[in-house]
Amino acid sequence: MHEPDLSFYPKDGKRFTEEERKALVKRARPVFLERVAYYAPLMKVTSGRITVRTQKTRWGSCTKDGNLNFNALLLLAPPEALDMVVVHELCHLKYMNHSKYFYFELKRFYPAYKEPREWLKKNGAGLIRMLPKEALKRKRRRFFFFR
């Protein structure tokens, strides 16, 4: 696998400032748009809206409406990991589960998916720890009861 692009890493090498996090999301959007534009026609799928954010628990997701969500932190991973997540989410446009058919499709379009997946399992928590402390705090939900 290739090395990640270090120009995307925080300046102090440890944790993003809120401004750096926003800049990462802004830089990530065209990258994901380009990768989806490359793979989607090959896979004969069409996505809906593409959203890029910094999430603590997901690298990507696909809604039932065909909208795709990606984690900007994937820019800090090797490019193969980013491509694997893009193909993984595009496969969900055909199979909204992780059935054997889903994995047949994933292997068909990204046969080497296991190595990037293992890289993310091994190194992903370190990438998430680079988020600003404010972003890592758990948001409390407030419930209001009406009488």
NORJO-V124690 format. One record per residue. PSI is psi in radians with two decimals (999 if undefined). Layout:
psi
PSI
PSI
This chain:
psi
2.64
2.79
2.61
2.75
1.90
-0.25
-0.29
-0.20
2.77
2.62
-0.67
-0.07
-0.01
-0.95
2.43
2.56
2.93
-0.65
-0.73
-0.66
-0.78
-0.68
-0.65
-0.77
-0.75
-0.70
-0.49
-0.60
-0.92
-0.50
-0.82
-0.69
-0.73
-0.73
-0.68
-0.74
-0.51
-0.88
-0.63
-0.82
-0.62
-0.63
-0.08
0.86
2.78
2.25
2.89
-2.34
2.53
2.15
2.44
2.23
-3.09
1.97
2.69
-0.36
-0.12
2.52
-0.48
2.88
2.83
2.26
2.89
-0.36
-0.02
0.19
2.46
2.43
2.35
2.65
2.15
-0.40
-0.27
-0.35
-0.36
-0.13
2.91
2.59
-0.50
-0.59
-0.75
-0.83
-0.69
-0.74
-0.71
-0.85
-0.70
-0.85
-0.63
-0.58
-0.54
-0.31
-0.37
-0.69
1.91
0.73
-3.03
0.85
3.04
-0.52
-0.68
-0.84
-0.53
-0.76
-0.76
-0.80
-0.58
-0.73
-0.28
1.30
-0.52
0.65
-0.39
-0.69
-0.84
-0.61
-0.74
-0.65
-0.77
-0.68
-0.69
-0.70
-0.16
-0.71
-0.62
-0.62
-0.74
-0.61
-0.24
-0.21
2.66
2.60
-0.66
-0.64
-0.39
-0.27
2.41
2.23
2.30
2.35
2.38
2.27
2.31
2.27
2.34
2.45
999
